[in-house]
Amino acid sequence: MTSSVVVLTSTLVLGAVVILSLSHVTESLPYSGHKGYLTDLENDADPELMLEILTRLGQTIMRANDLENSKRGLDLGLSRGFSGSQAAKHLMGLAAANFAGGPGRRRRDASQA
């Protein structure tokens, strides 16, 4: 019984050493996957197609920026029927809401945070 345990233990230890040494060897090898991938792309690349894709991407980015800016535009209430003073009050309220010490419930004690 003791000899079979010794044989089993030594076999497991030897197997672990072999697996660890093989994993170390494979990690030290240079990466060789997808060698032909870039050469396939370089051979099939159409410069006009790439320029068109880049142009469309640039236009999409510019349209997204324009849309974002138009949602936050300052119209002073002229397009919505507000007076200038109402628009000013609205903007002052937005500024106060974004201010760290702005409106809201005040805490009486700092330990209640």
HUMO-V125991 format. One record per residue. N is the residue number from 1. RES is the residue in one letter. PHI is phi in degrees with one decimal (NA if undefined). PSI is psi in whole degrees, -180 to 180 (999 if undefined). D_LAST is the distance of its C-alpha to the last C-alpha in Angstrom with 2 decimals. Layout:
BEGIN
N:RES:PHI:PSI:D_LAST / N:RES:PHI:PSI:D_LAST
END
This chain:
BEGIN
1:M:NA:-45:66.49 / 2:T:-65.7:-39:65.25 / 3:S:-67.8:-34:66.98 / 4:S:-70.1:-34:65.41 / 5:V:-67.0:-41:61.91 / 6:V:-64.3:-43:62.73 / 7:V:-65.2:-43:64.09 / 8:L:-64.6:-44:61.09 / 9:T:-63.9:-45:58.63 / 10:S:-65.6:-35:60.60 / 11:T:-65.7:-43:60.80 / 12:L:-64.3:-43:57.04 / 13:V:-63.8:-44:56.45 / 14:L:-63.0:-41:59.08 / 15:G:-63.3:-41:57.59 / 16:A:-64.5:-41:54.11 / 17:V:-63.4:-43:55.63 / 18:V:-64.1:-44:57.54 / 19:I:-64.0:-44:54.53 / 20:L:-64.5:-40:52.39 / 21:S:-68.4:-38:55.24 / 22:L:-67.8:-38:55.81 / 23:S:-67.6:-35:52.16 / 24:H:-66.5:-39:52.22 / 25:V:-66.0:-42:55.39 / 26:T:-69.8:-31:54.04 / 27:E:-71.2:-30:50.88 / 28:S:-82.8:-14:53.05 / 29:L:-72.6:146:55.27 / 30:P:-68.0:151:54.61 / 31:Y:-71.7:126:53.15 / 32:S:-122.4:11:56.08 / 33:G:-74.2:146:54.68 / 34:H:58.9:46:55.49 / 35:K:-63.2:-42:58.10 / 36:G:-85.6:1:59.87 / 37:Y:-64.7:-51:56.81 / 38:L:-67.8:-37:56.65 / 39:T:-67.0:-34:60.40 / 40:D:-63.5:-42:60.51 / 41:L:-68.4:-39:58.01 / 42:E:-66.1:-36:59.86 / 43:N:-72.8:-36:63.17 / 44:D:-93.5:-2:61.96 / 45:A:-68.5:129:59.74 / 46:D:-105.6:115:60.89 / 47:P:-59.7:-37:59.92 / 48:E:-67.1:-39:60.19 / 49:L:-64.9:-42:57.94 / 50:M:-63.7:-41:55.30 / 51:L:-64.8:-39:55.47 / 52:E:-65.0:-41:55.14 / 53:I:-64.2:-43:52.09 / 54:L:-65.1:-38:50.45 / 55:T:-64.0:-45:51.37 / 56:R:-63.0:-40:49.87 / 57:L:-63.0:-44:46.66 / 58:G:-62.0:-42:46.43 / 59:Q:-64.9:-39:47.11 / 60:T:-63.9:-42:44.47 / 61:I:-65.2:-42:41.84 / 62:M:-66.3:-39:42.96 / 63:R:-64.5:-39:42.93 / 64:A:-64.6:-40:39.38 / 65:N:-66.6:-40:38.29 / 66:D:-64.0:-42:40.27 / 67:L:-64.3:-42:38.74 / 68:E:-64.5:-42:35.19 / 69:N:-70.9:-33:36.06 / 70:S:-70.9:-28:37.92 / 71:K:-69.5:-29:34.97 / 72:R:-104.8:18:32.97 / 73:G:-66.7:153:36.02 / 74:L:-94.8:108:36.12 / 75:D:-110.8:-3:38.71 / 76:L:55.9:22:37.88 / 77:G:81.9:3:38.49 / 78:L:-69.1:-35:42.18 / 79:S:-85.7:-15:42.37 / 80:R:-105.5:-3:40.21 / 81:G:88.9:6:41.87 / 82:F:-80.1:154:39.08 / 83:S:-80.7:168:40.10 / 84:G:-61.7:-37:38.99 / 85:S:-69.8:-36:36.77 / 86:Q:-65.8:-40:35.01 / 87:A:-65.5:-39:34.45 / 88:A:-64.7:-42:33.14 / 89:K:-62.6:-41:30.64 / 90:H:-61.9:-46:29.57 / 91:L:-66.5:-36:29.15 / 92:M:-66.5:-37:27.24 / 93:G:-64.9:-41:24.83 / 94:L:-63.2:-41:24.43 / 95:A:-65.2:-40:23.86 / 96:A:-67.3:-36:21.20 / 97:A:-68.2:-32:19.41 / 98:N:-82.2:-15:19.54 / 99:F:-74.4:139:18.37 / 100:A:-61.6:-36:14.86 / 101:G:-97.8:25:14.59 / 102:G:-72.5:-163:16.54 / 103:P:-66.5:159:16.64 / 104:G:139.9:177:14.05 / 105:R:-70.5:131:11.90 / 106:R:-90.2:138:10.69 / 107:R:-89.4:136:7.76 / 108:R:-82.6:-28:9.83 / 109:D:-131.8:139:7.97 / 110:A:-67.9:-22:6.03 / 111:S:-78.2:-7:5.47 / 112:Q:-82.2:-3:3.79 / 113:A:-68.0:999:0.00
END
